[in-house]
Amino acid sequence: MATPFELTRLQDILHQEIPLSAAMEIELTPEAGGFVVEAPLGPNRNQQQTFFGGSLTALGLIAGWSWIRLALREERLEPDLVVQDSATDFIAPATGRTRARPHPPAQAAWARFLATLDRFGRGRLAIEVTVESPVQGPDSALVIGSRIPEPIVSARMHGRFVALRRD
């Protein structure tokens, strides 16, 4: 989807325009088939030394917003993009460097979103994000034998975003 250069560029924009993302030390990292949005535990921890719930939600929202922003740029579109609503289910404590993985919407939903944006100048799109953290340890995965265990799902976020064409 996005090149490392495009991810770095978007990360810089996020840090400038959404100061919370800089304070959270958010990084956009390329991954096979897409990207993830990562943040360390340190600036996002709560009194239990796990990720603060608000930081998990923000991480998920930024991942969803970033996916839509990058996908719109591929279409050569740059509308304003805002969150309409979101819900986060907290499943397990996040204990270290945490990553949010946006899941692309179905092709039919994306096509409907683009058609609505083109026709009416605004469109709504829902996106799901999975937030994962390491099995153990503050900023590194626990190695068992010769394998690294899969991360645990700490949260699932559902967000609806609205794109508004700039006139």
Phi and psi in radians as a Rosetta constraint file:
Dihedral C 1 N 2 CA 2 C 2 CIRCULARHARMONIC -1.897 0.35
Dihedral N 2 CA 2 C 2 N 3 CIRCULARHARMONIC 2.553 0.35
Dihedral C 2 N 3 CA 3 C 3 CIRCULARHARMONIC -1.392 0.35
Dihedral N 3 CA 3 C 3 N 4 CIRCULARHARMONIC 2.820 0.35
Dihedral C 3 N 4 CA 4 C 4 CIRCULARHARMONIC -0.975 0.35
Dihedral N 4 CA 4 C 4 N 5 CIRCULARHARMONIC -0.648 0.35
Dihedral C 4 N 5 CA 5 C 5 CIRCULARHARMONIC -1.071 0.35
Dihedral N 5 CA 5 C 5 N 6 CIRCULARHARMONIC -0.795 0.35
Dihedral C 5 N 6 CA 6 C 6 CIRCULARHARMONIC -1.114 0.35
Dihedral N 6 CA 6 C 6 N 7 CIRCULARHARMONIC -0.656 0.35
Dihedral C 6 N 7 CA 7 C 7 CIRCULARHARMONIC -1.157 0.35
Dihedral N 7 CA 7 C 7 N 8 CIRCULARHARMONIC -0.730 0.35
Dihedral C 7 N 8 CA 8 C 8 CIRCULARHARMONIC -1.102 0.35
Dihedral N 8 CA 8 C 8 N 9 CIRCULARHARMONIC -0.741 0.35
Dihedral C 8 N 9 CA 9 C 9 CIRCULARHARMONIC -1.079 0.35
Dihedral N 9 CA 9 C 9 N 10 CIRCULARHARMONIC -0.796 0.35
Dihedral C 9 N 10 CA 10 C 10 CIRCULARHARMONIC -1.154 0.35
Dihedral N 10 CA 10 C 10 N 11 CIRCULARHARMONIC -0.668 0.35
Dihedral C 10 N 11 CA 11 C 11 CIRCULARHARMONIC -1.050 0.35
Dihedral N 11 CA 11 C 11 N 12 CIRCULARHARMONIC -0.753 0.35
Dihedral C 11 N 12 CA 12 C 12 CIRCULARHARMONIC -1.077 0.35
Dihedral N 12 CA 12 C 12 N 13 CIRCULARHARMONIC -0.745 0.35
Dihedral C 12 N 13 CA 13 C 13 CIRCULARHARMONIC -1.079 0.35
Dihedral N 13 CA 13 C 13 N 14 CIRCULARHARMONIC -0.789 0.35
Dihedral C 13 N 14 CA 14 C 14 CIRCULARHARMONIC -0.996 0.35
Dihedral N 14 CA 14 C 14 N 15 CIRCULARHARMONIC -0.852 0.35
Dihedral C 14 N 15 CA 15 C 15 CIRCULARHARMONIC -1.110 0.35
Dihedral N 15 CA 15 C 15 N 16 CIRCULARHARMONIC -0.565 0.35
Dihedral C 15 N 16 CA 16 C 16 CIRCULARHARMONIC -1.394 0.35
Dihedral N 16 CA 16 C 16 N 17 CIRCULARHARMONIC -0.762 0.35
Dihedral C 16 N 17 CA 17 C 17 CIRCULARHARMONIC -1.615 0.35
Dihedral N 17 CA 17 C 17 N 18 CIRCULARHARMONIC -0.388 0.35
Dihedral C 17 N 18 CA 18 C 18 CIRCULARHARMONIC -2.223 0.35
Dihedral N 18 CA 18 C 18 N 19 CIRCULARHARMONIC 1.462 0.35
Dihedral C 18 N 19 CA 19 C 19 CIRCULARHARMONIC -0.941 0.35
Dihedral N 19 CA 19 C 19 N 20 CIRCULARHARMONIC -0.482 0.35
Dihedral C 19 N 20 CA 20 C 20 CIRCULARHARMONIC -1.007 0.35
Dihedral N 20 CA 20 C 20 N 21 CIRCULARHARMONIC -0.643 0.35
Dihedral C 20 N 21 CA 21 C 21 CIRCULARHARMONIC -1.115 0.35
Dihedral N 21 CA 21 C 21 N 22 CIRCULARHARMONIC -0.609 0.35
Dihedral C 21 N 22 CA 22 C 22 CIRCULARHARMONIC -1.236 0.35
Dihedral N 22 CA 22 C 22 N 23 CIRCULARHARMONIC -0.751 0.35
Dihedral C 22 N 23 CA 23 C 23 CIRCULARHARMONIC -1.096 0.35
Dihedral N 23 CA 23 C 23 N 24 CIRCULARHARMONIC -0.578 0.35
Dihedral C 23 N 24 CA 24 C 24 CIRCULARHARMONIC -1.378 0.35
Dihedral N 24 CA 24 C 24 N 25 CIRCULARHARMONIC -0.151 0.35
Dihedral C 24 N 25 CA 25 C 25 CIRCULARHARMONIC 1.054 0.35
Dihedral N 25 CA 25 C 25 N 26 CIRCULARHARMONIC 0.733 0.35
Dihedral C 25 N 26 CA 26 C 26 CIRCULARHARMONIC -1.218 0.35
Dihedral N 26 CA 26 C 26 N 27 CIRCULARHARMONIC 2.439 0.35
Dihedral C 26 N 27 CA 27 C 27 CIRCULARHARMONIC -2.301 0.35
Dihedral N 27 CA 27 C 27 N 28 CIRCULARHARMONIC 2.400 0.35
Dihedral C 27 N 28 CA 28 C 28 CIRCULARHARMONIC -1.662 0.35
Dihedral N 28 CA 28 C 28 N 29 CIRCULARHARMONIC 2.160 0.35
Dihedral C 28 N 29 CA 29 C 29 CIRCULARHARMONIC -2.130 0.35
Dihedral N 29 CA 29 C 29 N 30 CIRCULARHARMONIC 2.225 0.35
Dihedral C 29 N 30 CA 30 C 30 CIRCULARHARMONIC -1.148 0.35
Dihedral N 30 CA 30 C 30 N 31 CIRCULARHARMONIC 2.616 0.35
Dihedral C 30 N 31 CA 31 C 31 CIRCULARHARMONIC -2.620 0.35
Dihedral N 31 CA 31 C 31 N 32 CIRCULARHARMONIC 2.677 0.35
Dihedral C 31 N 32 CA 32 C 32 CIRCULARHARMONIC -0.901 0.35
Dihedral N 32 CA 32 C 32 N 33 CIRCULARHARMONIC 2.157 0.35
Dihedral C 32 N 33 CA 33 C 33 CIRCULARHARMONIC 1.435 0.35
Dihedral N 33 CA 33 C 33 N 34 CIRCULARHARMONIC 0.084 0.35
Dihedral C 33 N 34 CA 34 C 34 CIRCULARHARMONIC 2.872 0.35
Dihedral N 34 CA 34 C 34 N 35 CIRCULARHARMONIC -2.307 0.35
Dihedral C 34 N 35 CA 35 C 35 CIRCULARHARMONIC -2.745 0.35
Dihedral N 35 CA 35 C 35 N 36 CIRCULARHARMONIC 2.891 0.35
Dihedral C 35 N 36 CA 36 C 36 CIRCULARHARMONIC -2.250 0.35
Dihedral N 36 CA 36 C 36 N 37 CIRCULARHARMONIC 2.752 0.35
Dihedral C 36 N 37 CA 37 C 37 CIRCULARHARMONIC -1.912 0.35
Dihedral N 37 CA 37 C 37 N 38 CIRCULARHARMONIC 2.124 0.35
Dihedral C 37 N 38 CA 38 C 38 CIRCULARHARMONIC -2.022 0.35
Dihedral N 38 CA 38 C 38 N 39 CIRCULARHARMONIC 2.684 0.35
Dihedral C 38 N 39 CA 39 C 39 CIRCULARHARMONIC -2.653 0.35
Dihedral N 39 CA 39 C 39 N 40 CIRCULARHARMONIC 2.511 0.35
Dihedral C 39 N 40 CA 40 C 40 CIRCULARHARMONIC -1.393 0.35
Dihedral N 40 CA 40 C 40 N 41 CIRCULARHARMONIC 2.836 0.35
Dihedral C 40 N 41 CA 41 C 41 CIRCULARHARMONIC -1.171 0.35
Dihedral N 41 CA 41 C 41 N 42 CIRCULARHARMONIC -0.745 0.35
Dihedral C 41 N 42 CA 42 C 42 CIRCULARHARMONIC -0.699 0.35
Dihedral N 42 CA 42 C 42 N 43 CIRCULARHARMONIC -1.152 0.35
Dihedral C 42 N 43 CA 43 C 43 CIRCULARHARMONIC -1.355 0.35
Dihedral N 43 CA 43 C 43 N 44 CIRCULARHARMONIC -0.006 0.35
Dihedral C 43 N 44 CA 44 C 44 CIRCULARHARMONIC -2.055 0.35
Dihedral N 44 CA 44 C 44 N 45 CIRCULARHARMONIC 0.166 0.35
Dihedral C 44 N 45 CA 45 C 45 CIRCULARHARMONIC -1.445 0.35
Dihedral N 45 CA 45 C 45 N 46 CIRCULARHARMONIC 2.754 0.35
Dihedral C 45 N 46 CA 46 C 46 CIRCULARHARMONIC -1.927 0.35
Dihedral N 46 CA 46 C 46 N 47 CIRCULARHARMONIC -2.976 0.35
Dihedral C 46 N 47 CA 47 C 47 CIRCULARHARMONIC -1.185 0.35
Dihedral N 47 CA 47 C 47 N 48 CIRCULARHARMONIC -0.265 0.35
Dihedral C 47 N 48 CA 48 C 48 CIRCULARHARMONIC -1.598 0.35
Dihedral N 48 CA 48 C 48 N 49 CIRCULARHARMONIC 0.055 0.35
Dihedral C 48 N 49 CA 49 C 49 CIRCULARHARMONIC 1.102 0.35
Dihedral N 49 CA 49 C 49 N 50 CIRCULARHARMONIC 0.552 0.35
Dihedral C 49 N 50 CA 50 C 50 CIRCULARHARMONIC -2.164 0.35
Dihedral N 50 CA 50 C 50 N 51 CIRCULARHARMONIC 3.023 0.35
Dihedral C 50 N 51 CA 51 C 51 CIRCULARHARMONIC -1.084 0.35
Dihedral N 51 CA 51 C 51 N 52 CIRCULARHARMONIC 2.357 0.35
Dihedral C 51 N 52 CA 52 C 52 CIRCULARHARMONIC -1.157 0.35
Dihedral N 52 CA 52 C 52 N 53 CIRCULARHARMONIC 2.385 0.35
Dihedral C 52 N 53 CA 53 C 53 CIRCULARHARMONIC -0.987 0.35
Dihedral N 53 CA 53 C 53 N 54 CIRCULARHARMONIC -0.665 0.35
Dihedral C 53 N 54 CA 54 C 54 CIRCULARHARMONIC -1.116 0.35
Dihedral N 54 CA 54 C 54 N 55 CIRCULARHARMONIC -0.602 0.35
Dihedral C 54 N 55 CA 55 C 55 CIRCULARHARMONIC -1.215 0.35
Dihedral N 55 CA 55 C 55 N 56 CIRCULARHARMONIC -0.670 0.35
Dihedral C 55 N 56 CA 56 C 56 CIRCULARHARMONIC -1.096 0.35
Dihedral N 56 CA 56 C 56 N 57 CIRCULARHARMONIC -0.745 0.35
Dihedral C 56 N 57 CA 57 C 57 CIRCULARHARMONIC -1.122 0.35
Dihedral N 57 CA 57 C 57 N 58 CIRCULARHARMONIC -0.801 0.35
Dihedral C 57 N 58 CA 58 C 58 CIRCULARHARMONIC -1.067 0.35
Dihedral N 58 CA 58 C 58 N 59 CIRCULARHARMONIC -0.718 0.35
Dihedral C 58 N 59 CA 59 C 59 CIRCULARHARMONIC -1.046 0.35
Dihedral N 59 CA 59 C 59 N 60 CIRCULARHARMONIC -0.773 0.35
Dihedral C 59 N 60 CA 60 C 60 CIRCULARHARMONIC -1.128 0.35
Dihedral N 60 CA 60 C 60 N 61 CIRCULARHARMONIC -0.759 0.35
Dihedral C 60 N 61 CA 61 C 61 CIRCULARHARMONIC -1.118 0.35
Dihedral N 61 CA 61 C 61 N 62 CIRCULARHARMONIC -0.741 0.35
Dihedral C 61 N 62 CA 62 C 62 CIRCULARHARMONIC -1.142 0.35
Dihedral N 62 CA 62 C 62 N 63 CIRCULARHARMONIC -0.642 0.35
Dihedral C 62 N 63 CA 63 C 63 CIRCULARHARMONIC -1.132 0.35
Dihedral N 63 CA 63 C 63 N 64 CIRCULARHARMONIC -0.795 0.35
Dihedral C 63 N 64 CA 64 C 64 CIRCULARHARMONIC -1.122 0.35
Dihedral N 64 CA 64 C 64 N 65 CIRCULARHARMONIC -0.805 0.35
Dihedral C 64 N 65 CA 65 C 65 CIRCULARHARMONIC -1.042 0.35
Dihedral N 65 CA 65 C 65 N 66 CIRCULARHARMONIC -0.765 0.35
Dihedral C 65 N 66 CA 66 C 66 CIRCULARHARMONIC -1.126 0.35
Dihedral N 66 CA 66 C 66 N 67 CIRCULARHARMONIC -0.711 0.35
Dihedral C 66 N 67 CA 67 C 67 CIRCULARHARMONIC -1.065 0.35
Dihedral N 67 CA 67 C 67 N 68 CIRCULARHARMONIC -0.827 0.35
Dihedral C 67 N 68 CA 68 C 68 CIRCULARHARMONIC -1.119 0.35
Dihedral N 68 CA 68 C 68 N 69 CIRCULARHARMONIC -0.759 0.35
Dihedral C 68 N 69 CA 69 C 69 CIRCULARHARMONIC -1.027 0.35
Dihedral N 69 CA 69 C 69 N 70 CIRCULARHARMONIC -0.803 0.35
Dihedral C 69 N 70 CA 70 C 70 CIRCULARHARMONIC -1.167 0.35
Dihedral N 70 CA 70 C 70 N 71 CIRCULARHARMONIC -0.714 0.35
Dihedral C 70 N 71 CA 71 C 71 CIRCULARHARMONIC -1.151 0.35
Dihedral N 71 CA 71 C 71 N 72 CIRCULARHARMONIC -0.658 0.35
Dihedral C 71 N 72 CA 72 C 72 CIRCULARHARMONIC -1.142 0.35
Dihedral N 72 CA 72 C 72 N 73 CIRCULARHARMONIC -0.673 0.35
Dihedral C 72 N 73 CA 73 C 73 CIRCULARHARMONIC -1.101 0.35
Dihedral N 73 CA 73 C 73 N 74 CIRCULARHARMONIC -0.633 0.35
Dihedral C 73 N 74 CA 74 C 74 CIRCULARHARMONIC -1.079 0.35
Dihedral N 74 CA 74 C 74 N 75 CIRCULARHARMONIC -0.505 0.35
Dihedral C 74 N 75 CA 75 C 75 CIRCULARHARMONIC -1.509 0.35
Dihedral N 75 CA 75 C 75 N 76 CIRCULARHARMONIC 0.039 0.35
Dihedral C 75 N 76 CA 76 C 76 CIRCULARHARMONIC 1.100 0.35
Dihedral N 76 CA 76 C 76 N 77 CIRCULARHARMONIC 0.655 0.35
Dihedral C 76 N 77 CA 77 C 77 CIRCULARHARMONIC -2.088 0.35
Dihedral N 77 CA 77 C 77 N 78 CIRCULARHARMONIC 2.444 0.35
Dihedral C 77 N 78 CA 78 C 78 CIRCULARHARMONIC -2.387 0.35
Dihedral N 78 CA 78 C 78 N 79 CIRCULARHARMONIC 1.074 0.35
Dihedral C 78 N 79 CA 79 C 79 CIRCULARHARMONIC -1.309 0.35
Dihedral N 79 CA 79 C 79 N 80 CIRCULARHARMONIC 2.904 0.35
Dihedral C 79 N 80 CA 80 C 80 CIRCULARHARMONIC -1.192 0.35
Dihedral N 80 CA 80 C 80 N 81 CIRCULARHARMONIC 2.525 0.35
Dihedral C 80 N 81 CA 81 C 81 CIRCULARHARMONIC -2.302 0.35
Dihedral N 81 CA 81 C 81 N 82 CIRCULARHARMONIC 2.129 0.35
Dihedral C 81 N 82 CA 82 C 82 CIRCULARHARMONIC -2.291 0.35
Dihedral N 82 CA 82 C 82 N 83 CIRCULARHARMONIC 2.770 0.35
Dihedral C 82 N 83 CA 83 C 83 CIRCULARHARMONIC -1.435 0.35
Dihedral N 83 CA 83 C 83 N 84 CIRCULARHARMONIC 2.286 0.35
Dihedral C 83 N 84 CA 84 C 84 CIRCULARHARMONIC -1.570 0.35
Dihedral N 84 CA 84 C 84 N 85 CIRCULARHARMONIC -0.885 0.35
Dihedral C 84 N 85 CA 85 C 85 CIRCULARHARMONIC -2.808 0.35
Dihedral N 85 CA 85 C 85 N 86 CIRCULARHARMONIC 2.886 0.35
Dihedral C 85 N 86 CA 86 C 86 CIRCULARHARMONIC -2.717 0.35
Dihedral N 86 CA 86 C 86 N 87 CIRCULARHARMONIC 2.804 0.35
Dihedral C 86 N 87 CA 87 C 87 CIRCULARHARMONIC -2.497 0.35
Dihedral N 87 CA 87 C 87 N 88 CIRCULARHARMONIC 2.407 0.35
Dihedral C 87 N 88 CA 88 C 88 CIRCULARHARMONIC -2.144 0.35
Dihedral N 88 CA 88 C 88 N 89 CIRCULARHARMONIC 2.254 0.35
Dihedral C 88 N 89 CA 89 C 89 CIRCULARHARMONIC -1.763 0.35
Dihedral N 89 CA 89 C 89 N 90 CIRCULARHARMONIC 2.081 0.35
Dihedral C 89 N 90 CA 90 C 90 CIRCULARHARMONIC -1.582 0.35
Dihedral N 90 CA 90 C 90 N 91 CIRCULARHARMONIC 2.130 0.35
Dihedral C 90 N 91 CA 91 C 91 CIRCULARHARMONIC -1.857 0.35
Dihedral N 91 CA 91 C 91 N 92 CIRCULARHARMONIC -0.796 0.35
Dihedral C 91 N 92 CA 92 C 92 CIRCULARHARMONIC -2.627 0.35
Dihedral N 92 CA 92 C 92 N 93 CIRCULARHARMONIC 2.667 0.35
Dihedral C 92 N 93 CA 93 C 93 CIRCULARHARMONIC -1.074 0.35
Dihedral N 93 CA 93 C 93 N 94 CIRCULARHARMONIC 2.449 0.35
Dihedral C 93 N 94 CA 94 C 94 CIRCULARHARMONIC -1.632 0.35
Dihedral N 94 CA 94 C 94 N 95 CIRCULARHARMONIC 2.130 0.35
Dihedral C 94 N 95 CA 95 C 95 CIRCULARHARMONIC -1.947 0.35
Dihedral N 95 CA 95 C 95 N 96 CIRCULARHARMONIC 0.092 0.35
Dihedral C 95 N 96 CA 96 C 96 CIRCULARHARMONIC -2.889 0.35
Dihedral N 96 CA 96 C 96 N 97 CIRCULARHARMONIC -2.752 0.35
Dihedral C 96 N 97 CA 97 C 97 CIRCULARHARMONIC -0.957 0.35
Dihedral N 97 CA 97 C 97 N 98 CIRCULARHARMONIC 2.188 0.35
Dihedral C 97 N 98 CA 98 C 98 CIRCULARHARMONIC -2.067 0.35
Dihedral N 98 CA 98 C 98 N 99 CIRCULARHARMONIC 2.554 0.35
Dihedral C 98 N 99 CA 99 C 99 CIRCULARHARMONIC -2.258 0.35
Dihedral N 99 CA 99 C 99 N 100 CIRCULARHARMONIC 2.470 0.35
Dihedral C 99 N 100 CA 100 C 100 CIRCULARHARMONIC -1.907 0.35
Dihedral N 100 CA 100 C 100 N 101 CIRCULARHARMONIC 2.213 0.35
Dihedral C 100 N 101 CA 101 C 101 CIRCULARHARMONIC -1.971 0.35
Dihedral N 101 CA 101 C 101 N 102 CIRCULARHARMONIC 1.882 0.35
Dihedral C 101 N 102 CA 102 C 102 CIRCULARHARMONIC -1.303 0.35
Dihedral N 102 CA 102 C 102 N 103 CIRCULARHARMONIC 2.488 0.35
Dihedral C 102 N 103 CA 103 C 103 CIRCULARHARMONIC -1.890 0.35
Dihedral N 103 CA 103 C 103 N 104 CIRCULARHARMONIC 2.048 0.35
Dihedral C 103 N 104 CA 104 C 104 CIRCULARHARMONIC -0.983 0.35
Dihedral N 104 CA 104 C 104 N 105 CIRCULARHARMONIC 2.498 0.35
Dihedral C 104 N 105 CA 105 C 105 CIRCULARHARMONIC -1.224 0.35
Dihedral N 105 CA 105 C 105 N 106 CIRCULARHARMONIC 2.908 0.35
Dihedral C 105 N 106 CA 106 C 106 CIRCULARHARMONIC -1.035 0.35
Dihedral N 106 CA 106 C 106 N 107 CIRCULARHARMONIC 2.586 0.35
Dihedral C 106 N 107 CA 107 C 107 CIRCULARHARMONIC -0.986 0.35
Dihedral N 107 CA 107 C 107 N 108 CIRCULARHARMONIC -0.668 0.35
Dihedral C 107 N 108 CA 108 C 108 CIRCULARHARMONIC -1.124 0.35
Dihedral N 108 CA 108 C 108 N 109 CIRCULARHARMONIC -0.699 0.35
Dihedral C 108 N 109 CA 109 C 109 CIRCULARHARMONIC -1.148 0.35
Dihedral N 109 CA 109 C 109 N 110 CIRCULARHARMONIC -0.715 0.35
Dihedral C 109 N 110 CA 110 C 110 CIRCULARHARMONIC -1.119 0.35
Dihedral N 110 CA 110 C 110 N 111 CIRCULARHARMONIC -0.776 0.35
Dihedral C 110 N 111 CA 111 C 111 CIRCULARHARMONIC -1.107 0.35
Dihedral N 111 CA 111 C 111 N 112 CIRCULARHARMONIC -0.708 0.35
Dihedral C 111 N 112 CA 112 C 112 CIRCULARHARMONIC -1.123 0.35
Dihedral N 112 CA 112 C 112 N 113 CIRCULARHARMONIC -0.725 0.35
Dihedral C 112 N 113 CA 113 C 113 CIRCULARHARMONIC -1.039 0.35
Dihedral N 113 CA 113 C 113 N 114 CIRCULARHARMONIC -0.843 0.35
Dihedral C 113 N 114 CA 114 C 114 CIRCULARHARMONIC -1.113 0.35
Dihedral N 114 CA 114 C 114 N 115 CIRCULARHARMONIC -0.714 0.35
Dihedral C 114 N 115 CA 115 C 115 CIRCULARHARMONIC -1.149 0.35
Dihedral N 115 CA 115 C 115 N 116 CIRCULARHARMONIC -0.715 0.35
Dihedral C 115 N 116 CA 116 C 116 CIRCULARHARMONIC -1.170 0.35
Dihedral N 116 CA 116 C 116 N 117 CIRCULARHARMONIC -0.734 0.35
Dihedral C 116 N 117 CA 117 C 117 CIRCULARHARMONIC -1.068 0.35
Dihedral N 117 CA 117 C 117 N 118 CIRCULARHARMONIC -0.737 0.35
Dihedral C 117 N 118 CA 118 C 118 CIRCULARHARMONIC -1.161 0.35
Dihedral N 118 CA 118 C 118 N 119 CIRCULARHARMONIC -0.761 0.35
Dihedral C 118 N 119 CA 119 C 119 CIRCULARHARMONIC -1.323 0.35
Dihedral N 119 CA 119 C 119 N 120 CIRCULARHARMONIC -0.764 0.35
Dihedral C 119 N 120 CA 120 C 120 CIRCULARHARMONIC -1.907 0.35
Dihedral N 120 CA 120 C 120 N 121 CIRCULARHARMONIC -0.133 0.35
Dihedral C 120 N 121 CA 121 C 121 CIRCULARHARMONIC 1.426 0.35
Dihedral N 121 CA 121 C 121 N 122 CIRCULARHARMONIC 0.098 0.35
Dihedral C 121 N 122 CA 122 C 122 CIRCULARHARMONIC -2.676 0.35
Dihedral N 122 CA 122 C 122 N 123 CIRCULARHARMONIC 2.599 0.35
Dihedral C 122 N 123 CA 123 C 123 CIRCULARHARMONIC -2.623 0.35
Dihedral N 123 CA 123 C 123 N 124 CIRCULARHARMONIC 2.660 0.35
Dihedral C 123 N 124 CA 124 C 124 CIRCULARHARMONIC -2.046 0.35
Dihedral N 124 CA 124 C 124 N 125 CIRCULARHARMONIC 2.469 0.35
Dihedral C 124 N 125 CA 125 C 125 CIRCULARHARMONIC -2.514 0.35
Dihedral N 125 CA 125 C 125 N 126 CIRCULARHARMONIC 2.318 0.35
Dihedral C 125 N 126 CA 126 C 126 CIRCULARHARMONIC -1.679 0.35
Dihedral N 126 CA 126 C 126 N 127 CIRCULARHARMONIC 2.511 0.35
Dihedral C 126 N 127 CA 127 C 127 CIRCULARHARMONIC -2.470 0.35
Dihedral N 127 CA 127 C 127 N 128 CIRCULARHARMONIC 2.517 0.35
Dihedral C 127 N 128 CA 128 C 128 CIRCULARHARMONIC -1.844 0.35
Dihedral N 128 CA 128 C 128 N 129 CIRCULARHARMONIC 2.521 0.35
Dihedral C 128 N 129 CA 129 C 129 CIRCULARHARMONIC -2.357 0.35
Dihedral N 129 CA 129 C 129 N 130 CIRCULARHARMONIC 2.354 0.35
Dihedral C 129 N 130 CA 130 C 130 CIRCULARHARMONIC -1.831 0.35
Dihedral N 130 CA 130 C 130 N 131 CIRCULARHARMONIC 2.290 0.35
Dihedral C 130 N 131 CA 131 C 131 CIRCULARHARMONIC -1.885 0.35
Dihedral N 131 CA 131 C 131 N 132 CIRCULARHARMONIC 2.145 0.35
Dihedral C 131 N 132 CA 132 C 132 CIRCULARHARMONIC -2.089 0.35
Dihedral N 132 CA 132 C 132 N 133 CIRCULARHARMONIC 2.603 0.35
Dihedral C 132 N 133 CA 133 C 133 CIRCULARHARMONIC -2.359 0.35
Dihedral N 133 CA 133 C 133 N 134 CIRCULARHARMONIC 2.865 0.35
Dihedral C 133 N 134 CA 134 C 134 CIRCULARHARMONIC -1.151 0.35
Dihedral N 134 CA 134 C 134 N 135 CIRCULARHARMONIC 2.771 0.35
Dihedral C 134 N 135 CA 135 C 135 CIRCULARHARMONIC -1.110 0.35
Dihedral N 135 CA 135 C 135 N 136 CIRCULARHARMONIC -0.694 0.35
Dihedral C 135 N 136 CA 136 C 136 CIRCULARHARMONIC -2.750 0.35
Dihedral N 136 CA 136 C 136 N 137 CIRCULARHARMONIC 2.654 0.35
Dihedral C 136 N 137 CA 137 C 137 CIRCULARHARMONIC 1.668 0.35
Dihedral N 137 CA 137 C 137 N 138 CIRCULARHARMONIC 2.547 0.35
Dihedral C 137 N 138 CA 138 C 138 CIRCULARHARMONIC -1.117 0.35
Dihedral N 138 CA 138 C 138 N 139 CIRCULARHARMONIC -0.805 0.35
Dihedral C 138 N 139 CA 139 C 139 CIRCULARHARMONIC -2.435 0.35
Dihedral N 139 CA 139 C 139 N 140 CIRCULARHARMONIC 0.446 0.35
Dihedral C 139 N 140 CA 140 C 140 CIRCULARHARMONIC -2.602 0.35
Dihedral N 140 CA 140 C 140 N 141 CIRCULARHARMONIC 2.686 0.35
Dihedral C 140 N 141 CA 141 C 141 CIRCULARHARMONIC -1.438 0.35
Dihedral N 141 CA 141 C 141 N 142 CIRCULARHARMONIC 2.602 0.35
Dihedral C 141 N 142 CA 142 C 142 CIRCULARHARMONIC -1.357 0.35
Dihedral N 142 CA 142 C 142 N 143 CIRCULARHARMONIC 2.247 0.35
Dihedral C 142 N 143 CA 143 C 143 CIRCULARHARMONIC -1.726 0.35
Dihedral N 143 CA 143 C 143 N 144 CIRCULARHARMONIC 2.169 0.35
Dihedral C 143 N 144 CA 144 C 144 CIRCULARHARMONIC -1.980 0.35
Dihedral N 144 CA 144 C 144 N 145 CIRCULARHARMONIC 1.986 0.35
Dihedral C 144 N 145 CA 145 C 145 CIRCULARHARMONIC 1.083 0.35
Dihedral N 145 CA 145 C 145 N 146 CIRCULARHARMONIC -2.129 0.35
Dihedral C 145 N 146 CA 146 C 146 CIRCULARHARMONIC -1.914 0.35
Dihedral N 146 CA 146 C 146 N 147 CIRCULARHARMONIC 0.230 0.35
Dihedral C 146 N 147 CA 147 C 147 CIRCULARHARMONIC -2.168 0.35
Dihedral N 147 CA 147 C 147 N 148 CIRCULARHARMONIC 2.666 0.35
Dihedral C 147 N 148 CA 148 C 148 CIRCULARHARMONIC -1.751 0.35
Dihedral N 148 CA 148 C 148 N 149 CIRCULARHARMONIC 2.148 0.35
Dihedral C 148 N 149 CA 149 C 149 CIRCULARHARMONIC -1.081 0.35
Dihedral N 149 CA 149 C 149 N 150 CIRCULARHARMONIC 2.644 0.35
Dihedral C 149 N 150 CA 150 C 150 CIRCULARHARMONIC -1.082 0.35
Dihedral N 150 CA 150 C 150 N 151 CIRCULARHARMONIC 2.536 0.35
Dihedral C 150 N 151 CA 151 C 151 CIRCULARHARMONIC -1.188 0.35
Dihedral N 151 CA 151 C 151 N 152 CIRCULARHARMONIC 2.796 0.35
Dihedral C 151 N 152 CA 152 C 152 CIRCULARHARMONIC -1.646 0.35
Dihedral N 152 CA 152 C 152 N 153 CIRCULARHARMONIC 2.630 0.35
Dihedral C 152 N 153 CA 153 C 153 CIRCULARHARMONIC -1.406 0.35
Dihedral N 153 CA 153 C 153 N 154 CIRCULARHARMONIC 2.072 0.35
Dihedral C 153 N 154 CA 154 C 154 CIRCULARHARMONIC -1.634 0.35
Dihedral N 154 CA 154 C 154 N 155 CIRCULARHARMONIC -0.528 0.35
Dihedral C 154 N 155 CA 155 C 155 CIRCULARHARMONIC -2.781 0.35
Dihedral N 155 CA 155 C 155 N 156 CIRCULARHARMONIC 2.750 0.35
Dihedral C 155 N 156 CA 156 C 156 CIRCULARHARMONIC -2.203 0.35
Dihedral N 156 CA 156 C 156 N 157 CIRCULARHARMONIC 2.307 0.35
Dihedral C 156 N 157 CA 157 C 157 CIRCULARHARMONIC -2.125 0.35
Dihedral N 157 CA 157 C 157 N 158 CIRCULARHARMONIC 2.370 0.35
Dihedral C 157 N 158 CA 158 C 158 CIRCULARHARMONIC -2.029 0.35
Dihedral N 158 CA 158 C 158 N 159 CIRCULARHARMONIC 2.165 0.35
Dihedral C 158 N 159 CA 159 C 159 CIRCULARHARMONIC -2.254 0.35
Dihedral N 159 CA 159 C 159 N 160 CIRCULARHARMONIC 2.522 0.35
Dihedral C 159 N 160 CA 160 C 160 CIRCULARHARMONIC -1.990 0.35
Dihedral N 160 CA 160 C 160 N 161 CIRCULARHARMONIC 2.267 0.35
Dihedral C 160 N 161 CA 161 C 161 CIRCULARHARMONIC -2.068 0.35
Dihedral N 161 CA 161 C 161 N 162 CIRCULARHARMONIC 2.620 0.35
Dihedral C 161 N 162 CA 162 C 162 CIRCULARHARMONIC -2.069 0.35
Dihedral N 162 CA 162 C 162 N 163 CIRCULARHARMONIC 2.258 0.35
Dihedral C 162 N 163 CA 163 C 163 CIRCULARHARMONIC -1.803 0.35
Dihedral N 163 CA 163 C 163 N 164 CIRCULARHARMONIC 2.316 0.35
Dihedral C 163 N 164 CA 164 C 164 CIRCULARHARMONIC -2.140 0.35
Dihedral N 164 CA 164 C 164 N 165 CIRCULARHARMONIC 2.057 0.35
Dihedral C 164 N 165 CA 165 C 165 CIRCULARHARMONIC -1.089 0.35
Dihedral N 165 CA 165 C 165 N 166 CIRCULARHARMONIC 2.369 0.35
Dihedral C 165 N 166 CA 166 C 166 CIRCULARHARMONIC -1.476 0.35
Dihedral N 166 CA 166 C 166 N 167 CIRCULARHARMONIC 2.247 0.35
